[in-house]
Amino acid sequence: MFFINITLLDEKYADAIVKLWNENFKQAYHVTSKMIRNKIFNDRDTFYEGSFLLLDNGRLAGFIVSKVNRGALAEYDNCAWISSLVVDGKYRNRGFGKELFQRAEKELYRYGTEKIIIGGEFENFFSGIPDPSSQSLGFFAGRGFTLNNDEHYDLSADISRINFDDLKIDMNKSEDYRTCEMAAEHKDKLSGFFDKTFPGRWKTEVFDYLEQGGDVRNVLTLWKKKEIVGFCKIFISEGKDDLAASRGENWGSLGPVGISEDIRGKGLGNRILNDSLRLLQKRGAKNVIIDWTILKDFYGQFGFNPLRTYRGAYKLRQG
């Protein structure tokens, strides 16, 4: 017999959330205590009024975390996210997931939300429905969500094992272009590049990183003469951190990455990707993650394979 109570999200259950999460997801999706605190309890977008715990006689049996857009990006005006929805295995198929979602949805609409997105918020665990199955897709479709047609991926590769000189990849090697670690005095030029080519989220992510003390050398820029025409953001953990158990020591990440529209199709995407991966390798990176992409084949030519799979989903408010 269950003694169920649904209460508002409370940080005192943070460790229980980690335990429940890792017991109910494959290892590729596992989280740490630091991740839970940073991406839920320290995230300005977490919407506590619409985030709930499912308790059975005081024991955590499930939870939902919703978030709202408190940033300045117009593209997310009136948007909200279901950041995570987890119900322990023995409590499934009893309507508890539906009840958690309905409570969150009610509060999000009360707040003024017009569009609810599954995952993909700024401090996200997932970029969509993780490890999509007929059951999980059916759950969200049954709640009125529109499912994206295609899956997307987080990719990984151990670049310490790759000899980039052996890869048979077409790329532009023209001396008219050069890839450089960014210098602080180039922030204005980078800002102008983003405003022209990638206004919105990518600019916000990169400049938030820099303004929070991130290393400018982790933003690589592709130059043509005196103009920035491309960029790539990289990271390396430089040792053992809280993610080393799942990603290994000296894990790294790459992305976002992009080039100006007028130079696309000329082998320069391959050029900046190759240069960025070589630099990560030189810095000692091993397992490198590229998240949230549909370009499986593009990155696959550099040895990357799917690590995690997602399906995007959203729901528009009716009436």
C-alpha positions, 0 to 999 in steps of 0.5 A: 500500500502506498501513502502518497503525498505530493509536495513542492520541490525542496532542496533537502531532497537533493541527495534523494533526487540523485539516487532516484535519478541514477536508479532509473536512467542508464549510466549515460544519463547519470547525474552527480550531486553537483549537477543537481544542485547547479542545474536545479537549485542554483538555476535562476530559471527553476520554477518552484511553484510548478516543481513537485516531489512525489513522496511515499510515506516520506520517501522520494518516489518521483519528481518533476522540475519545471523552469521558466524563461527569466532571461532576456532572449526574446525567442523564449518569451512566454516559454517554459521547460519540463526539465526533468520528470522521473517516477520510480519504476514500481510507481509507474503506470499508476497515474503518478507521472500524469498527476505530476505533469498536470500540476506543473502544467497548471502552475505554468499556465497560471504564470503565463506560459504559452509554450512548454518544451521538454528539456533544452533549457539553458542549464539542461540535463536533456535536450529533449525526451531522453532515450525515447521509447514508445512508452515515453513518447506515448506519454507526452503525446498523450499529454498533447505534445507535438513530437519532432520527427527526427531524433538528435544526439549527444556524441562522444569520441576518445580523441586521444586515440585519433591521428588527425593526419590519417583522416581522409576529410576534405577541408579548406586549407587556404592561408586566407583563413586562420583559427585562433584562441580568442583574446579579450580585446576581440570581444567586440568583434565576436559580438558583431559576428554573433549579431550578424550570424547567430543572434540569440541563444549561442551569443548568450551562452558564449558571453555568459560563459565569458562574463562568469570568468570563463577562459577566453582561450576556450572560445576559438575564432576563425578569421578571414583577414581582419574579420571573424567568420566562425567560432567554436567553444571548447572545454577540458576538465583538466583532471578528475572532477565530479563527472570523471566517473562517467566521462573519464579524467580530462574529458572535454566538450565541443560546441556550439560551433558555426561559421558565417553563411557566406562561407558555408559549403567551402570546407571551412566547417571541417577546418574549424572543427579539425583545428578545435579537436587538435587543440583539445588533443594538444591540451590533453583531452580524452573523451570529448562530448558534442551535445544536441546535434542532428549532424551525426554523419558530419561529426562521425567523420572525425570519429564521433558516435552517438552517446545519448539519444533524444526526441524533441517535443513541445506543447502550445497553450490552447485557447 
